Amino acid sequence: MIWLGNVSKSYGKSGVPAVDRLQLTVSPGEIFGFLGPNGAGKTTTIKMIAGIIQPDTGVVEVDHTSVSDRPLEAKRKIGYVPDSPEPFAKLTGREYIQFMADIYQVPLEKRQKHLPGLLERFGMEENANQLIQGYSRGMKQKITLIATLLHEPSVWILDEPMVGLDPRASAVLKEEMRRHCDRGNTVFFSTHVLEVAERLCDRVAILNEGRLVSSGKLEDLRRGSGHVSDENTLENLFMGLTES
């Protein structure tokens, strides 16, 4: 579960909020799509949920744990994949995964049970023992995804996770997202690929200029727009809601 209570964040001296009084709840068992134009405040919001930056005002909770008041406890519940992952270049993929597993105190038996299957599904068995400095962007993305799944976080946060992935890896990621939620966990991800969000998400939120302009199931968004029709796609709704 994720809860944002009246969260705001500004940068610099302008005073213009990157995120403005955001109120949002994401439930267990839910794939939640976080949408918006470039500069809408999506990555800022994601970094506040992950505990990387602090909100100026408001409260962020992950699985009923305050990210500000109990940051280590909250972060243990999170698996976070940034929009441009840069795992340590001088480690091999396997060493990086083991390093992350050490941080999250994943038992050895659990690593031995789950890691081979994750490497196989993402097609990284043959590359896991190579240095990350020789990886493509897609390979870095895949090794980061594997590393964030190994401790089985209750909240999996993904910022543009499909950028750089080949079609097979993208399909595997979608399967993992659904599998993760089917276990009662939460997936929160941002994407510009609206067709993926439309097919995959249980609910979506649309952010524009730091403010929440719409949130809910696709049929709820259609109903709110006044055009209840299958032809009223998420793309059409997005364009209408974010039009300046």
Secondary structure by P-SEA (a helix, b strand, c coil): cbbbcbbbbbccccccccccccccccccccbbbbbbccccaaaaaaaaaaccccccbbbbbcccccccccaaaaaaabbbbcccccccccccaaaaaaaaaaaacccaaaaaacaaaaaaaaccccccccccccccaaaaaaaaaaaaacccccbbbbccccccccaaaaaaaaaaaaaaaaacbbbbbcccaaaaaaacccbbbbbccccccccccaaaaaaaaccccccccaaaaaaaaacc
